[in-house]
Amino acid sequence: YFPSAITANGLTFRGYLQHIHDLMEELGLGDRPIWITETGFVSLPTDASGRVDNGSYEKQAAWLTEAYQQAFEFGVERVYWLLLRDRKEAYFGSMGLVDSKDAPRPSWNAFRQFAR
């Protein structure tokens, strides 16, 4: 799910966090920590089964920053990025913080700000 006003499957990133929190409350688990064990955003325009996620290096860094800020503001305890380096894979392959030759992207620097 994307931050800002971008929707995927009808939800934004913040909307998805709210949905998970609401489900936890309904089940009496609202006091438990939330961990996001896989998140990432494409760094190139990528087809998502009829929807194009219009990624770029700069958008990936901005989305990462917004998503991590929203998660921590929401009380998420931990957030794990999906890929360190790009790989040959249809959708997820451009989600690396560095390219396939280990050259860092703007998202690498954004990630480092949250890792401190």
Backbone as a printed PyTorch tensor [residue, N CA C, xyz], in Angstrom:
tensor([[[  0.8260,  -1.1780,   0.0000],
         [  0.0000,   0.0000,   0.0000],
         [  0.8760,   1.2490,   0.0000]],

        [[  0.4350,   2.2440,  -0.7330],
         [  1.2060,   3.4630,  -0.8970],
         [  0.7530,   4.5320,   0.0950]],

        [[  1.6910,   5.3700,   0.5350],
         [  1.2970,   6.5140,   1.3550],
         [  0.6540,   7.5770,   0.4710]],

        [[  0.3620,   8.7120,   1.0310],
         [ -0.2940,   9.8190,   0.3170],
         [ -1.6820,   9.4070,  -0.0960]],

        [[ -2.1140,   9.9030,  -1.2330],
         [ -3.4800,   9.6230,  -1.6940],
         [ -3.5180,   8.4850,  -2.7030]],

        [[ -2.4150,   7.7850,  -2.8970],
         [ -2.3690,   6.6880,  -3.8710],
         [ -3.0280,   5.4640,  -3.2520]],

        [[ -3.9910,   4.8950,  -3.9520],
         [ -4.6710,   3.7140,  -3.4350],
         [ -4.2820,   2.4780,  -4.2280]],

        [[ -4.1940,   1.3800,  -3.5340],
         [ -4.0000,   0.0610,  -4.1350],
         [ -5.0080,  -0.8360,  -3.4370]],

        [[ -5.8020,  -1.5350,  -4.1830],
         [ -6.8580,  -2.3740,  -3.6220],
         [ -7.8080,  -1.5680,  -2.7370]],

        [[ -7.9780,  -0.2840,  -3.0800],
         [ -8.9280,   0.5640,  -2.3800],
         [ -8.4210,   1.1970,  -1.0960]],

        [[ -7.1560,   0.9900,  -0.7470],
         [ -6.6330,   1.5300,   0.5040],
         [ -5.3200,   2.2720,   0.2850]],

        [[ -5.0730,   3.2510,   1.1380],
         [ -3.7590,   3.8740,   1.2130],
         [ -2.9790,   3.1340,   2.3090]],

        [[ -1.7270,   3.4650,   2.4520],
         [ -0.9040,   2.8670,   3.5060],
         [ -1.5130,   3.1410,   4.8820]],

        [[ -1.8570,   4.3990,   5.1430],
         [ -2.4620,   4.7560,   6.4310],
         [ -3.8060,   4.0400,   6.6170]],

        [[ -4.5900,   3.9420,   5.5470],
         [ -5.8690,   3.2410,   5.6240],
         [ -5.6920,   1.7710,   5.9590]],

        [[ -4.6500,   1.1610,   5.4040],
         [ -4.3670,  -0.2470,   5.7110],
         [ -3.9490,  -0.4030,   7.1720]],

        [[ -3.1150,   0.5090,   7.6660],
         [ -2.7320,   0.4610,   9.0770],
         [ -3.9660,   0.5750,   9.9730]],

        [[ -4.8650,   1.4700,   9.6280],
         [ -6.0890,   1.6370,  10.4100],
         [ -6.9320,   0.3650,  10.3670]],

        [[ -7.0220,  -0.2510,   9.1900],
         [ -7.7820,  -1.4980,   9.0330],
         [ -7.2120,  -2.5970,   9.9390]],

        [[ -5.8880,  -2.7600,   9.9330],
         [ -5.2510,  -3.7750,  10.7810],
         [ -5.4960,  -3.4670,  12.2570]],

        [[ -5.3510,  -2.2090,  12.6400],
         [ -5.5860,  -1.8090,  14.0290],
         [ -7.0300,  -2.0970,  14.4380]],

        [[ -7.9790,  -1.7830,  13.5570],
         [ -9.3900,  -2.0400,  13.8580],
         [ -9.6550,  -3.5370,  14.0380]],

        [[ -9.0600,  -4.3650,  13.1790],
         [ -9.2190,  -5.8160,  13.3230],
         [ -8.6500,  -6.3040,  14.6510]],

        [[ -7.5070,  -5.7670,  15.0180],
         [ -6.8930,  -6.1520,  16.2900],
         [ -7.7760,  -5.7560,  17.4630]],

        [[ -8.3550,  -4.5530,  17.4010],
         [ -9.2600,  -4.0960,  18.4640],
         [-10.4690,  -5.0200,  18.5750]],

        [[-11.0560,  -5.3750,  17.4260],
         [-12.2260,  -6.2600,  17.4200],
         [-11.9190,  -7.6050,  18.0700]],

        [[-10.6930,  -8.0680,  17.9130],
         [-10.2970,  -9.3690,  18.4450],
         [ -9.6890,  -9.2840,  19.8430]],

        [[ -9.7090,  -8.0850,  20.4340],
         [ -9.1520,  -7.9130,  21.7660],
         [ -7.6290,  -7.9190,  21.7970]],

        [[ -7.0140,  -7.5930,  20.6730],
         [ -5.5490,  -7.6060,  20.5770],
         [ -4.9700,  -6.2100,  20.3850]],

        [[ -5.7380,  -5.1830,  20.7040],
         [ -5.3240,  -3.8140,  20.4500],
         [ -4.0990,  -3.3570,  21.2030]],

        [[ -3.7130,  -4.0950,  22.2470],
         [ -2.5340,  -3.7150,  23.0250],
         [ -1.2490,  -4.3450,  22.4950]],

        [[ -1.3610,  -5.1650,  21.4830],
         [ -0.1870,  -5.8520,  20.9180],
         [  0.5600,  -4.9490,  19.9540]],

        [[  1.8750,  -5.1260,  19.8620],
         [  2.6470,  -4.3030,  18.9220],
         [  2.3730,  -4.7100,  17.4790]],

        [[  2.5220,  -3.7500,  16.5900],
         [  2.3940,  -4.0270,  15.1580],
         [  3.7790,  -3.9570,  14.5470]],

        [[  4.1290,  -4.9950,  13.8070],
         [  5.3620,  -5.0230,  13.0300],
         [  4.9660,  -5.1460,  11.5660]],

        [[  5.5930,  -4.3790,  10.7230],
         [  5.4290,  -4.5290,   9.2800],
         [  6.6620,  -5.2840,   8.8060]],

        [[  6.4800,  -6.5430,   8.4460],
         [  7.6190,  -7.4100,   8.1590],
         [  8.0890,  -7.3450,   6.7110]],

        [[  7.3210,  -6.7620,   5.8320],
         [  7.7490,  -6.5680,   4.4480],
         [  7.0720,  -5.3390,   3.8860]],

        [[  7.8570,  -4.3450,   3.5260],
         [  7.3140,  -3.2100,   2.8040],
         [  8.3370,  -2.7860,   1.7690]],

        [[  7.8650,  -2.1690,   0.7280],
         [  8.7520,  -1.6920,  -0.3230],
         [  7.9400,  -0.9950,  -1.3980]],

        [[  8.6300,  -0.1760,  -2.1620],
         [  7.9830,   0.5600,  -3.2490],
         [  8.8680,   0.4780,  -4.4820]],

        [[  8.2360,   0.3910,  -5.6390],
         [  8.9670,   0.2570,  -6.8920],
         [  9.7230,   1.5430,  -7.2190]],

        [[ 10.8680,   1.3700,  -7.8800],
         [ 11.6700,   2.5320,  -8.2760],
         [ 11.5920,   2.7900,  -9.7710]],

        [[ 10.7930,   2.0050, -10.4680],
         [ 10.5660,   2.1590, -11.9110],
         [  9.0770,   1.9860, -12.1820]],

        [[  8.5470,   2.5580, -13.2620],
         [  7.1530,   2.2800, -13.6060],
         [  6.9690,   0.7620, -13.7860]],

        [[  5.9810,   0.2170, -13.0930],
         [  5.8100,  -1.2300, -13.0510],
         [  4.3410,  -1.5960, -13.1970]],

        [[  4.0690,  -2.5790, -14.0560],
         [  2.7070,  -3.0680, -14.2480],
         [  2.2930,  -3.9160, -13.0520]],

        [[  1.1130,  -3.6440, -12.5440],
         [  0.5670,  -4.3860, -11.4060],
         [ -0.7830,  -4.9590, -11.7990]],

        [[ -0.7780,  -5.8330, -12.7890],
         [ -2.0050,  -6.4880, -13.2400],
         [ -3.0780,  -5.4870, -13.6540]],

        [[ -2.7340,  -4.6140, -14.6020],
         [ -3.6970,  -3.6650, -15.1280],
         [ -3.5870,  -2.2700, -14.5470]],

        [[ -2.8530,  -2.1070, -13.4750],
         [ -2.5990,  -0.8100, -12.8680],
         [ -1.0990,  -0.5640, -12.9930]],

        [[ -0.6920,   0.6160, -13.3650],
         [  0.7320,   0.9160, -13.4380],
         [  1.1190,   1.7200, -12.2060]],

        [[  2.0630,   1.1700, -11.4510],
         [  2.6180,   1.8970, -10.3110],
         [  3.7950,   2.6940, -10.8550]],

        [[  3.6190,   4.0010, -10.9100],
         [  4.5120,   4.8990, -11.6250],
         [  5.7100,   5.2950, -10.7560]],

        [[  6.5690,   4.3330, -10.4640],
         [  7.7070,   4.5780,  -9.6070],
         [  8.8510,   5.2900, -10.3020]],

        [[  9.6900,   5.9030,  -9.4870],
         [ 10.9550,   6.5040,  -9.9160],
         [ 11.8620,   6.4670,  -8.6990]],

        [[ 13.1290,   6.7580,  -8.8780],
         [ 14.0440,   6.7680,  -7.7380],
         [ 13.5930,   7.7830,  -6.6860]],

        [[ 13.1930,   8.9520,  -7.1520],
         [ 12.7710,  10.0080,  -6.2290],
         [ 11.4520,   9.6590,  -5.5380]],

        [[ 10.5050,   9.0830,  -6.2910],
         [  9.2270,   8.7010,  -5.6840],
         [  9.4230,   7.5900,  -4.6680]],

        [[ 10.2980,   6.6420,  -4.9700],
         [ 10.5560,   5.5580,  -4.0250],
         [ 11.0460,   6.1300,  -2.6880]],

        [[ 11.9770,   7.0760,  -2.7490],
         [ 12.4970,   7.6950,  -1.5180],
         [ 11.4040,   8.4550,  -0.7780]],

        [[ 10.5820,   9.1830,  -1.5100],
         [  9.4860,   9.9320,  -0.8850],
         [  8.4640,   8.9860,  -0.2740]],

        [[  8.0990,   7.9320,  -0.9900],
         [  7.1330,   6.9540,  -0.4590],
         [  7.6890,   6.2690,   0.7860]],

        [[  8.9640,   5.8990,   0.7530],
         [  9.5790,   5.2750,   1.9130],
         [  9.4840,   6.2100,   3.1110]],

        [[  9.8660,   7.4550,   2.9240],
         [  9.8350,   8.4370,   4.0130],
         [  8.4230,   8.5960,   4.5710]],

        [[  7.4550,   8.7680,   3.6930],
         [  6.0680,   8.9390,   4.1500],
         [  5.5630,   7.6990,   4.8730]],

        [[  5.8420,   6.5220,   4.3170],
         [  5.3440,   5.2850,   4.9200],
         [  5.9540,   5.0610,   6.3010]],

        [[  7.2620,   5.2620,   6.4300],
         [  7.8900,   5.0720,   7.7330],
         [  7.3750,   6.1080,   8.7390]],

        [[  7.2230,   7.3500,   8.3190],
         [  6.6840,   8.3680,   9.2200],
         [  5.2720,   8.0030,   9.6670]],

        [[  4.4290,   7.6020,   8.7090],
         [  3.0570,   7.2360,   9.0510],
         [  3.0310,   6.0270,   9.9830]],

        [[  3.8600,   5.0480,   9.7060],
         [  3.8880,   3.8470,  10.5510],
         [  4.2740,   4.1920,  11.9810]],

        [[  5.3350,   4.9660,  12.1410],
         [  5.7850,   5.2930,  13.4930],
         [  4.8120,   6.2250,  14.2040]],

        [[  4.1740,   7.1470,  13.4650],
         [  3.1450,   7.9970,  14.0590],
         [  1.9550,   7.1530,  14.5220]],

        [[  1.6880,   6.0710,  13.8170],
         [  0.5740,   5.1880,  14.1410],
         [  0.9170,   4.2490,  15.2980]],

        [[  2.1840,   4.2160,  15.6720],
         [  2.5950,   3.3510,  16.7760],
         [  3.1730,   2.0190,  16.3480]],

        [[  3.4390,   1.8520,  15.0640],
         [  4.0670,   0.6160,  14.6040],
         [  5.4410,   0.5150,  15.2480]],

        [[  5.7400,  -0.6520,  15.7880],
         [  6.9810,  -0.8310,  16.5270],
         [  8.1910,  -1.0450,  15.6200]],

        [[  8.0220,  -1.8200,  14.5480],
         [  9.1320,  -2.1190,  13.6380],
         [  8.6200,  -2.1760,  12.2040]],

        [[  9.4980,  -1.7470,  11.2860],
         [  9.1870,  -1.8010,   9.8510],
         [ 10.4180,  -2.3630,   9.1380]],

        [[ 10.2230,  -3.4070,   8.3570],
         [ 11.3160,  -4.0450,   7.6260],
         [ 11.1310,  -3.8190,   6.1290]],

        [[ 12.1950,  -3.3670,   5.4720],
         [ 12.1800,  -3.1370,   4.0250],
         [ 12.3870,  -4.4750,   3.3330]],

        [[ 11.6730,  -4.6820,   2.2270],
         [ 11.6620,  -5.9670,   1.5270],
         [ 13.0040,  -6.3400,   0.9090]],

        [[ 13.5970,  -5.4520,   0.1170],
         [ 14.8250,  -5.7970,  -0.6150],
         [ 15.9250,  -4.7690,  -0.3910]],

        [[ 17.1200,  -5.2570,  -0.1340],
         [ 18.2670,  -4.3640,  -0.0940],
         [ 18.6920,  -4.0100,  -1.5190]],

        [[ 18.7460,  -5.0060,  -2.3980],
         [ 19.2500,  -4.8240,  -3.7600],
         [ 18.2230,  -5.3250,  -4.7640]],

        [[ 18.1760,  -4.6650,  -5.9060],
         [ 17.2790,  -5.0860,  -6.9830],
         [ 17.5920,  -6.5150,  -7.4220]],

        [[ 16.5920,  -7.1630,  -7.9750],
         [ 16.7810,  -8.5030,  -8.5330],
         [ 15.8460,  -8.6650,  -9.7180]],

        [[ 16.0500,  -9.6840, -10.4840],
         [ 15.2250,  -9.9220, -11.6730],
         [ 13.9420, -10.6160, -11.2490]],

        [[ 12.9020,  -9.8010, -11.1070],
         [ 11.6040, -10.2880, -10.6780],
         [ 10.5620,  -9.3280, -11.2220]],

        [[  9.4530,  -9.8660, -11.6490],
         [  8.4560,  -9.0750, -12.3770],
         [  8.0360,  -7.8000, -11.6560]],

        [[  7.4440,  -7.8720, -10.5150],
         [  6.9490,  -6.6480,  -9.8520],
         [  7.9230,  -6.1380,  -8.8000]],

        [[  8.3580,  -6.9820,  -7.9240],
         [  9.1440,  -6.5550,  -6.7640],
         [ 10.6030,  -6.2350,  -7.0850]],

        [[ 11.0620,  -6.5870,  -8.2530],
         [ 12.4770,  -6.4990,  -8.6020],
         [ 13.1170,  -5.1350,  -8.5050]],

        [[ 12.3650,  -4.0490,  -8.5990],
         [ 12.9680,  -2.7080,  -8.5320],
         [ 12.7780,  -2.0470,  -7.1670]],

        [[ 12.4900,  -2.8390,  -6.1450],
         [ 12.2520,  -2.2830,  -4.8140],
         [ 13.5090,  -2.1610,  -3.9640]],

        [[ 14.6600,  -2.4920,  -4.5170],
         [ 15.8920,  -2.4080,  -3.7480],
         [ 16.2450,  -0.9810,  -3.3650]],

        [[ 16.9600,  -0.8650,  -2.2630],
         [ 17.4940,   0.4340,  -1.8470],
         [ 18.7590,   0.7630,  -2.6270]],

        [[ 19.3540,  -0.2760,  -3.2180],
         [ 20.4980,  -0.1220,  -4.1110],
         [ 20.1880,  -0.9050,  -5.3750]],

        [[ 20.8530,  -0.5540,  -6.4780],
         [ 20.5970,  -1.2940,  -7.7080],
         [ 21.3640,  -2.6180,  -7.6950]],

        [[ 21.2780,  -3.3700,  -8.7600],
         [ 21.8940,  -4.6980,  -8.8070],
         [ 23.4170,  -4.6520,  -8.7470]],

        [[ 24.0010,  -3.4710,  -8.9160],
         [ 25.4620,  -3.3050,  -8.8180],
         [ 25.8620,  -2.5980,  -7.5210]],

        [[ 24.9470,  -2.5460,  -6.5800],
         [ 25.1560,  -1.9650,  -5.2480],
         [ 25.3030,  -0.4480,  -5.2240]],

        [[ 24.8610,   0.2360,  -6.2740],
         [ 24.8720,   1.7070,  -6.2620],
         [ 23.6470,   2.1890,  -5.4820]],

        [[ 23.8400,   2.9720,  -4.4260],
         [ 22.7020,   3.4220,  -3.6160],
         [ 21.8070,   4.4020,  -4.3620]],

        [[ 20.5330,   4.3140,  -4.0410],
         [ 19.5120,   5.2210,  -4.5790],
         [ 19.1580,   6.2570,  -3.5220]],

        [[ 18.3710,   7.2680,  -3.8910],
         [ 17.8970,   8.2270,  -2.8790],
         [ 17.1730,   7.5360,  -1.7170]],

        [[ 16.5170,   6.4120,  -1.9970],
         [ 15.8100,   5.6860,  -0.9350],
         [ 16.7740,   5.1370,   0.1170]],

        [[ 18.0110,   4.8390,  -0.2660],
         [ 19.0120,   4.3710,   0.6900],
         [ 19.2480,   5.4320,   1.7670]],

        [[ 19.4270,   6.6730,   1.3330],
         [ 19.6500,   7.7580,   2.2890],
         [ 18.4130,   8.0040,   3.1490]],

        [[ 17.2370,   7.9050,   2.5520],
         [ 15.9990,   8.0670,   3.3240],
         [ 15.8860,   6.9690,   4.3810]],

        [[ 16.2000,   5.7470,   3.9940],
         [ 16.1440,   4.6130,   4.9230],
         [ 17.1150,   4.8030,   6.0800]],

        [[ 18.2950,   5.2800,   5.7750],
         [ 19.3170,   5.4880,   6.8140],
         [ 18.8520,   6.4630,   7.8850]],

        [[ 18.0290,   7.4430,   7.5030],
         [ 17.5180,   8.4010,   8.4920],
         [ 16.6520,   7.7060,   9.5440]],

        [[ 15.9230,   6.6670,   9.1290],
         [ 15.0540,   5.9480,  10.0680],
         [ 15.7900,   4.8670,  10.8230]],

        [[ 16.9040,   4.3950,  10.2810],
         [ 17.6660,   3.3370,  10.9180],
         [ 18.4970,   3.8380,  12.0910]],

        [[ 18.6350,   5.1370,  12.2180],
         [ 19.4630,   5.6930,  13.3090],
         [ 18.8250,   5.5890,  14.6300]]])
